[in-house]
C-alpha cells in the first residue's frame, strides 16, 4: 500500500522523516478544490530537491479551448522530470497524453463520478492507471472496486473533503453586495442540514469544503489487504503537528498490522479518533434517495 500526502508546505522534510515519499501537488492555475497551489517551476524545484520522491500533480479543473496549447507544454515538461502521475478531471488530458505519447501515468479524478469497478475498468482500458474514488461511496463499494477493478484505486482516507466547486466568485460577489471586507475564506451553514462549510476562493472559483474532518482510519484494516490500494491524506485545514502525528500512526499501522492483536488495533484506532474525531463521512452510511 502506498501512502500519498497532500502537503501544505514546500518543505517535505517532516514527511520524509516519517518515511513518506509520495506527494500530491496541485498545479497553480490548473487545479481546484485545494487550499494552496504550486507553480510549475516550484514543482520542478521540489523534484530536483527530493529526486527520490514520487510526485503526483493535480490538473483537475475544467479546461477551456484557450488552455489546450499551454497544457500540452506543461504536460511535456512534467513528463520530462519523471513525476509519478497526473490527477486529471478534463478528458482533454487523456487525449493529449495519447496524442503526445507521454509516459506519465494518469489518475482519473472526476470528484463524484468514480463509484464502481466497471467504469474504472473502462478507463483502465484507455490507459488510465489510477482512480481517486468518490468520497460519497460506502466501505462496501470501495472494497468491491479494490477487489474487482484492474485500476489502482486511491482512497481519500483523512481530510476535510471538498463537496462542491463553483467557477463563480461567490465570496467576492457576496462581500461586494454587503460592503464587507475582502476575504478569500467564508464560513456558511447550509439551511436544511445545518452543516457548516468553509468556502475558499481563488482565481478559478470557490471550493466548498466540509468543516467537519473525515477520519477514515477505521477502514484501514480492510484496505491493507489489497496491494493495489493507495490512500490519500490531505493536510489542508489540519494543524501541521496533528497531521504529522496521525500520518505517523497510519504508517505504523500499514507496516505492522499483521502483528497487531485485536486489543492493539482498538488502542490504535482510539488514538486516531482522539486526534481526528469520529466522523467517518459516508463510509458506513448509505445515501438513500426517496421520492416524495
VOMI-120028 format. One record per residue: x, y, z of N, C-alpha, C, CB in turn. Coordinates in steps of 0.1 Angstrom, whole numbers. Glycine has a CB too. Example, Ala and Ser with C-alpha at 12.3 -4.5 7.8 and 13.67 -1.06 7.14 Angstrom:
// residues 2
132	-57	78	123	-45	78	132	-33	78	113	-45	90
128	-22	71	137	-11	71	129	0	79	141	-6	57
//
This chain:
// residues 292
8	-12	0	0	0	0	9	12	0	-10	0	12
5	22	-8	12	35	-9	5	46	-2	15	38	-24
12	54	6	6	65	13	9	78	6	10	65	28
-1	85	1	1	97	-6	-3	109	3	-6	98	-20
5	119	4	2	131	12	0	143	3	13	133	23
-10	151	6	-12	164	0	-7	174	11	-27	167	-4
6	179	9	11	188	20	7	202	19	27	187	19
10	210	29	7	225	28	20	233	28	-2	229	40
31	226	26	44	233	26	53	227	15	51	232	40
62	236	10	72	231	1	83	223	7	78	243	-7
84	225	21	94	217	28	89	203	31	99	225	41
94	193	25	89	180	26	97	172	37	89	172	13
106	178	44	115	171	53	107	164	64	125	181	59
97	171	70	89	165	81	83	152	77	78	175	86
78	151	64	71	139	60	81	128	56	63	142	47
92	132	51	103	122	47	109	116	60	114	129	39
109	124	71	115	118	83	106	107	88	116	129	94
93	108	85	83	97	89	84	85	80	69	103	89
90	88	68	91	77	58	81	78	47	89	64	65
75	90	45	66	92	34	73	98	23	54	101	39
71	93	11	78	98	-1	69	100	-13	90	89	-4
56	100	-11	47	102	-22	38	114	-19	38	89	-25
38	124	-28	31	136	-25	23	141	-37	42	147	-22
11	147	-34	2	153	-44	4	168	-43	-12	149	-41
8	174	-55	10	188	-55	0	194	-66	25	192	-59
-9	203	-62	-18	209	-71	-11	220	-79	-31	215	-64
-13	220	-93	-7	229	-101	-15	242	-101	-6	224	-116
-8	253	-98	-14	266	-98	-20	270	-111	-3	277	-94
-32	276	-111	-40	280	-122	-47	269	-130	-31	287	-132
-43	256	-127	-49	245	-134	-55	234	-125	-39	239	-144
-56	238	-112	-61	229	-102	-71	236	-93	-49	222	-94
-81	229	-88	-91	234	-79	-93	225	-67	-104	237	-87
-101	231	-57	-105	223	-45	-94	221	-35	-111	210	-50
-83	228	-35	-73	227	-25	-71	241	-19	-59	222	-31
-63	242	-8	-61	254	-1	-48	261	-5	-61	252	14
-39	254	-12	-27	260	-17	-22	253	-30	-16	259	-6
-15	260	-38	-11	255	-51	4	258	-54	-20	262	-62
9	251	-64	23	253	-67	25	256	-82	31	240	-63
34	265	-85	37	268	-99	45	256	-105	45	281	-100
46	256	-118	54	245	-125	68	246	-121	52	247	-140
74	258	-120	88	259	-115	90	254	-101	92	274	-116
80	257	-92	81	252	-79	81	236	-78	70	257	-70
73	230	-86	72	216	-87	85	210	-93	60	211	-96
90	216	-103	103	212	-108	114	213	-98	107	220	-121
114	224	-90	124	225	-79	123	215	-69	123	239	-73
110	212	-65	108	201	-55	113	188	-60	93	200	-51
111	185	-72	115	172	-78	131	172	-78	110	170	-92
137	183	-81	152	184	-80	157	182	-66	157	197	-87
150	189	-57	155	188	-43	152	175	-36	147	199	-35
141	168	-40	138	155	-35	137	145	-47	125	156	-26
148	141	-53	147	133	-65	141	119	-63	161	132	-71
142	114	-51	136	100	-49	121	100	-46	144	93	-38
116	112	-44	101	113	-41	93	110	-53	98	127	-35
81	104	-50	71	102	-60	61	114	-60	63	88	-57
62	122	-71	53	134	-71	42	132	-81	62	146	-76
30	133	-75	17	134	-83	14	149	-84	6	125	-77
9	153	-96	5	166	-98	-10	167	-102	13	173	-110
-17	175	-96	-32	177	-98	-34	187	-109	-40	180	-86
-41	183	-120	-46	193	-130	-61	190	-132	-38	192	-144
-68	194	-122	-82	189	-121	-93	199	-123	-84	182	-108
-90	209	-131	-101	219	-134	-106	216	-148	-96	234	-132
-118	221	-151	-123	220	-165	-115	230	-173	-138	224	-165
-111	225	-185	-102	233	-193	-110	240	-204	-91	224	-200
-106	252	-208	-111	259	-219	-103	256	-232	-112	274	-216
-108	259	-244	-100	257	-256	-87	265	-255	-109	261	-268
-88	277	-249	-76	285	-248	-65	279	-240	-80	299	-243
-69	270	-231	-59	263	-222	-51	252	-229	-66	258	-210
-56	247	-240	-51	234	-245	-36	235	-249	-59	230	-257
-32	245	-256	-18	245	-261	-8	247	-249	-16	257	-271
-12	255	-239	-4	257	-227	-3	244	-219	-10	268	-218
-14	237	-218	-14	224	-211	-6	214	-218	-29	219	-209
-5	214	-231	4	204	-238	18	207	-234	2	206	-253
22	219	-233	36	223	-229	39	219	-215	38	238	-231
29	221	-206	30	218	-192	32	203	-190	18	223	-184
23	195	-197	24	180	-196	37	175	-201	12	174	-203
42	181	-212	55	177	-217	67	179	-207	58	184	-230
66	191	-200	76	194	-190	75	185	-178	75	209	-186
63	182	-174	62	173	-163	66	159	-167	47	173	-158
64	155	-179	68	142	-184	83	141	-184	63	139	-198
90	152	-186	105	152	-187	111	151	-173	109	164	-194
104	155	-162	110	154	-149	106	142	-142	106	167	-141
100	133	-148	97	119	-143	88	120	-130	110	112	-140
77	126	-131	67	126	-120	60	113	-120	58	138	-120
53	110	-109	46	97	-108	33	96	-115	44	93	-93
25	107	-115	12	107	-121	5	120	-121	3	97	-114
-5	121	-130	-13	134	-131	-27	131	-127	-12	139	-146
-32	138	-117	-46	137	-114	-54	146	-123	-49	142	-99
-63	140	-131	-70	148	-141	-85	148	-140	-66	144	-155
-91	158	-144	-106	159	-144	-111	159	-159	-111	171	-136
-105	169	-167	-109	171	-180	-104	160	-189	-105	185	-185
-112	154	-198	-108	143	-207	-98	148	-217	-120	137	-213
-96	161	-219	-86	166	-228	-72	160	-224	-86	181	-228
-70	159	-211	-57	154	-206	-54	140	-211	-57	154	-190
-65	131	-210	-63	118	-215	-60	118	-230	-76	110	-213
-67	126	-238	-64	127	-252	-50	133	-256	-75	135	-259
-46	142	-248	-33	148	-250	-22	138	-247	-31	161	-241
-24	130	-237	-14	120	-234	-12	111	-246	-18	112	-221
-23	107	-252	-22	98	-263	-16	105	-275	-36	92	-267
-20	117	-277	-15	125	-289	0	127	-288	-22	138	-290
5	130	-276	19	133	-275	28	121	-270	21	144	-265
21	110	-268	28	97	-264	36	99	-251	37	92	-275
29	105	-241	36	108	-229	36	95	-220	28	119	-221
46	94	-212	48	82	-204	42	83	-190	63	79	-202
39	95	-185	34	97	-171	20	91	-169	33	112	-168
19	83	-158	6	77	-156	-5	87	-152	7	67	-144
-17	84	-155	-29	93	-152	-37	87	-141	-37	94	-165
-43	97	-133	-52	93	-122	-65	100	-125	-46	99	-108
-75	91	-128	-89	96	-130	-94	103	-118	-98	84	-135
-97	116	-118	-101	123	-106	-113	132	-109	-89	131	-101
-124	126	-112	-136	134	-115	-146	134	-103	-143	128	-127
-141	138	-92	-148	141	-80	-159	130	-76	-155	154	-82
-171	132	-80	-182	124	-75	-186	113	-85	-195	132	-73
-178	111	-96	-181	101	-106	-175	88	-105	-177	107	-119
-165	86	-96	-158	73	-96	-164	65	-85	-142	75	-93
-174	57	-89	-182	50	-79	-183	35	-81	-196	56	-79
-178	29	-92	-179	15	-94	-168	9	-103	-193	12	-102
-166	-4	-101	-154	-10	-107	-155	-11	-123	-152	-24	-101
-167	-12	-128	-168	-14	-142	-164	-1	-150	-183	-17	-146
-168	10	-145	-163	23	-151	-148	25	-149	-171	35	-145
-143	21	-137	-129	21	-135	-122	13	-146	-125	17	-121
-127	1	-148	-120	-8	-158	-121	-2	-172	-127	-22	-157
-132	5	-175	-133	11	-188	-121	21	-190	-146	18	-190
-119	30	-180	-109	40	-181	-95	33	-181	-110	50	-169
-94	22	-173	-81	14	-174	-78	9	-188	-82	3	-164
-89	5	-195	-87	0	-209	-82	12	-218	-100	-6	-214
-84	24	-214	-80	36	-222	-66	40	-218	-90	47	-220
-60	33	-208	-46	36	-204	-45	44	-191	-40	44	-215
-56	45	-183	-55	52	-171	-51	42	-160	-69	58	-167
-41	45	-152	-35	36	-142	-42	37	-129	-20	39	-140
-46	49	-124	-52	51	-111	-65	57	-112	-42	59	-102
-73	56	-100	-86	64	-99	-87	68	-85	-98	55	-103
-90	81	-83	-93	87	-70	-108	85	-67	-89	102	-68
-111	76	-58	-125	72	-57	-134	83	-51	-126	59	-48
-147	83	-54	-156	93	-49	-156	92	-33	-170	91	-54
-158	104	-27	-158	104	-12	-172	101	-7	-154	118	-7
-182	99	-16	-196	96	-12	-200	82	-12	-205	104	-20
-191	73	-15	-194	59	-15	-191	52	-2	-187	51	-27
-197	40	0	-195	33	13	-183	24	13	-208	25	16
-180	19	25	-170	9	26	-171	-3	17	-169	4	41
-183	-8	16	-186	-20	7	-183	-17	-7	-200	-25	9
-187	-5	-12	-184	-1	-26	-169	1	-29	-192	12	-29
-162	7	-19	-148	9	-20	-141	-5	-21	-142	17	-8
-144	-14	-12	-137	-27	-12	-141	-35	-25	-141	-35	0
-153	-33	-31	-156	-40	-43	-147	-35	-54	-171	-38	-47
-145	-22	-55	-136	-17	-65	-122	-22	-63	-136	-1	-65
-117	-22	-50	-104	-27	-47	-102	-42	-51	-101	-26	-32
-112	-50	-50	-111	-64	-52	-113	-68	-67	-120	-72	-43
-121	-60	-74	-125	-64	-87	-119	-56	-99	-140	-63	-88
-115	-43	-96	-110	-35	-107	-96	-37	-110	-113	-20	-104
-92	-35	-123	-78	-36	-128	-71	-23	-125	-78	-40	-142
-79	-12	-122	-73	1	-119	-67	1	-105	-83	12	-121
-58	10	-102	-52	11	-89	-60	22	-82	-37	14	-90
-69	18	-72	-77	29	-65	-69	37	-55	-89	22	-59
-73	49	-54	-68	58	-44	-79	62	-35	-60	71	-50
-78	60	-22	-89	64	-13	-85	75	-4	-93	51	-4
-93	86	-4	-91	98	4	-94	94	18	-98	110	-1
-85	91	27	-87	85	40	-89	95	50	-75	76	44
-81	106	51	-82	116	61	-82	130	54	-71	115	72
-92	138	57	-92	151	50	-105	159	55	-93	150	35
-104	172	52	-116	180	51	-121	179	37	-114	195	56
-131	171	33	-134	169	19	-141	180	13	-142	157	18
-137	182	0	-144	192	-8	-157	186	-13	-135	197	-20
-168	193	-12	-181	187	-16	-187	194	-28	-191	189	-4
-181	205	-32	-186	212	-44	-176	223	-48	-200	218	-42
-178	227	-61	-169	237	-66	-177	246	-76	-157	232	-73
-176	259	-75	-182	268	-85	-172	277	-91	-193	276	-77
-174	279	-104	-165	289	-111	-168	303	-108	-166	287	-126
-180	306	-102	-184	319	-99	-176	324	-87	-199	320	-96
-173	337	-86	-166	343	-75	-176	347	-64	-158	356	-79
-181	337	-57	-192	338	-48	-189	347	-36	-197	325	-43
-177	345	-31	-173	353	-19	-172	368	-23	-160	348	-13
-165	370	-34	-163	384	-38	-176	391	-41	-155	384	-51
-185	384	-47	-199	389	-50	-206	392	-37	-207	380	-59
-206	383	-28	-213	384	-15	-208	397	-8	-211	372	-7
-194	398	-7	-189	409	1	-191	422	-6	-174	406	3
-190	422	-19	-193	435	-26	-208	439	-24	-190	434	-41
-217	430	-24	-231	433	-23	-234	438	-9	-239	420	-25
-227	433	2	-229	438	15	-219	447	21	-231	426	24
-210	452	12	-199	461	15	-191	456	27	-205	475	19
-187	443	26	-179	437	36	-164	437	32	-183	423	38
-155	435	41	-141	434	39	-137	422	30	-133	434	52
-128	424	21	-124	414	12	-117	402	19	-114	419	1
-121	390	16	-115	379	23	-116	367	13	-123	375	36
-107	357	14	-107	346	4	-114	334	11	-93	343	-1
-118	335	24	-125	324	30	-138	329	37	-115	318	41
-147	320	38	-160	324	44	-166	311	50	-170	330	33
-172	312	62	-179	301	68	-194	303	66	-176	301	84
-201	292	61	-215	292	59	-221	280	66	-219	293	44
-235	281	69	-242	270	74	-254	267	64	-248	273	88
-254	255	59	-265	251	50	-278	250	57	-261	237	43
-288	256	52	-301	259	59	-308	246	63	-310	267	52
-308	236	54	-316	224	57	-309	214	66	-320	217	44
-296	211	63	-289	201	70	-282	207	83	-279	194	62
-281	220	83	-274	227	94	-259	224	94	-280	224	107
-254	218	83	-239	215	82	-232	228	79	-237	204	72
-220	229	85	-211	240	82	-201	237	71	-204	245	95
-198	247	63	-188	246	52	-179	258	52	-195	244	39
-167	255	48	-157	266	46	-156	268	31	-143	262	52
-158	281	27	-157	285	13	-143	291	11	-169	294	8
-136	286	1	-123	291	-2	-123	296	-17	-111	281	0
-119	309	-19	-120	314	-33	-106	317	-38	-128	327	-33
-103	314	-51	-91	318	-57	-95	322	-71	-81	306	-58
-85	323	-80	-88	329	-94	-97	320	-102	-75	331	-101
-98	307	-98	-106	298	-106	-120	297	-102	-100	284	-106
-123	301	-89	-136	300	-84	-136	297	-69	-144	289	-91
-147	290	-64	-149	288	-50	-150	273	-47	-161	296	-45
-143	268	-37	-144	254	-33	-152	254	-20	-130	248	-30
-161	245	-19	-170	243	-7	-163	231	0	-185	240	-11
-158	234	12	-151	223	20	-158	221	32	-136	228	23
-161	208	35	-168	204	47	-160	209	59	-171	189	48
-167	214	69	-160	219	81	-158	208	92	-167	231	87
-162	196	88	-160	185	98	-150	175	91	-174	178	100
-140	173	98	-129	164	94	-134	150	92	-117	164	103
-131	143	81	-134	129	79	-122	121	82	-139	127	64
-125	112	92	-114	103	97	-118	88	93	-113	104	112
-111	84	82	-114	70	77	-104	60	82	-113	70	62
-98	62	94	-88	53	99	-94	39	101	-82	58	112
-106	38	105	-113	25	107	-112	16	95	-127	27	112
-113	22	83	-113	15	71	-99	9	67	-117	24	59
-89	14	74	-75	10	70	-73	-6	71	-65	17	78
-79	-12	82	-77	-26	84	-82	-35	72	-83	-30	97
-92	-29	65	-97	-36	53	-89	-33	41	-112	-33	51
-84	-21	40	-77	-17	28	-63	-23	27	-75	-2	27
-56	-25	38	-42	-31	38	-42	-45	31	-37	-31	52
-53	-51	30	-53	-65	24	-51	-64	9	-66	-72	27
-52	-52	3	-52	-51	-12	-39	-44	-15	-64	-43	-17
-30	-51	-22	-17	-45	-26	-19	-33	-36	-8	-55	-32
-30	-33	-44	-32	-23	-54	-37	-10	-49	-41	-28	-65
-41	-10	-36	-47	2	-30	-37	12	-26	-56	-2	-18
-41	25	-27	-34	36	-23	-43	45	-14	-28	45	-35
-37	52	-4	-45	61	4	-40	75	3	-45	56	19
-49	85	4	-45	99	3	-49	106	16	-52	106	-9
-39	113	22	-42	121	33	-39	136	30	-33	117	46
-49	144	31	-48	158	28	-47	167	40	-61	163	20
-36	174	41	-33	183	52	-41	195	53	-18	186	53
-47	199	42	-55	212	41	-64	214	53	-63	212	28
-62	225	60	-70	230	71	-68	222	84	-85	229	68
-58	212	84	-55	204	96	-42	210	102	-53	189	92
-42	211	115	-30	215	122	-18	206	118	-32	215	138
-6	213	115	5	205	110	10	194	120	17	215	107
11	197	132	16	188	142	6	176	144	19	194	156
-7	179	144	-17	168	145	-16	160	132	-31	174	147
-15	166	121	-14	158	108	-2	149	108	-14	168	96
9	154	113	21	146	113	20	134	122	34	154	117
13	136	134	11	125	143	2	115	137	5	131	156
-9	119	131	-18	109	126	-12	102	114	-32	116	121
-4	109	106	3	103	95	13	92	100	11	114	87
20	95	110	30	86	116	22	73	121	37	92	128
10	75	127	2	64	132	-2	55	120	-10	69	139
-7	62	109	-11	54	97	0	46	92	-16	64	86
12	52	90	23	45	85	27	33	94	36	54	83
26	35	107	29	24	117	20	12	115	28	29	131
7	16	113	-3	5	111	-1	-3	98	-17	11	111
2	5	87	4	-2	75	16	-12	75	6	8	64
26	-8	83	38	-16	83	37	-28	93	50	-8	87
28	-26	103	28	-36	114	14	-43	117	32	-29	127
5	-41	108	-9	-46	111	-9	-61	112	-18	-42	99
0	-68	106	-1	-83	107	3	-88	121	9	-89	97
10	-80	128	15	-84	142	7	-78	153	29	-80	143
-4	-70	149	-12	-64	160	-23	-73	164	-18	-51	154
-25	-73	177	-37	-81	183	-49	-72	182	-34	-84	198
-61	-78	184	-73	-71	184	-73	-59	194	-85	-80	187
-67	-61	205	-66	-51	215	-57	-40	210	-61	-56	228
-46	-43	204	-37	-33	198	-44	-25	188	-24	-40	192
-52	-31	179	-59	-24	169	-69	-14	175	-66	-34	160
-76	-19	185	-86	-10	192	-79	2	198	-93	-18	202
-67	0	204	-60	11	210	-55	21	200	-48	6	219
-50	15	188	-46	23	177	-57	32	172	-40	15	166
-68	26	170	-80	33	164	-85	44	174	-91	24	161
-85	41	186	-89	51	196	-79	63	197	-90	45	210
-67	60	195	-57	71	194	-59	80	182	-42	65	193
-63	74	171	-66	82	159	-79	90	161	-67	73	147
-89	84	167	-101	90	170	-100	102	179	-111	81	176
-91	101	189	-88	113	198	-82	124	191	-80	108	210
-73	121	181	-67	131	173	-76	138	163	-55	125	166
-84	130	157	-91	135	145	-107	135	146	-88	126	133
-112	129	157	-126	128	158	-132	115	152	-133	140	152
-145	113	153	-151	100	149	-159	101	136	-159	95	160
-159	112	129	-167	114	117	-161	106	106	-168	129	113
-169	96	101	-164	87	90	-171	90	77	-166	73	94
-177	102	76	-183	105	63	-194	96	59	-173	107	53
-193	91	46	-203	82	40	-198	67	41	-205	86	26
-187	64	48	-181	51	47	-191	40	53	-169	50	55
-198	44	63	-207	35	70	-222	40	69	-203	32	84
-225	49	60	-238	55	59	-242	56	44	-238	69	65
-252	48	40	-256	48	26	-264	60	23	-264	35	23
-263	65	11	-272	76	6	-284	70	0	-264	85	-4
-296	74	5	-308	68	1	-317	80	-5	-316	60	12
-321	78	-17	-330	89	-23	-344	84	-23	-325	91	-38
-353	92	-17	-367	89	-16	-375	99	-25	-371	89	-2
-385	93	-32	-394	101	-40	-406	106	-31	-400	93	-52
-408	119	-30	-419	124	-22	-432	125	-30	-415	139	-17
//
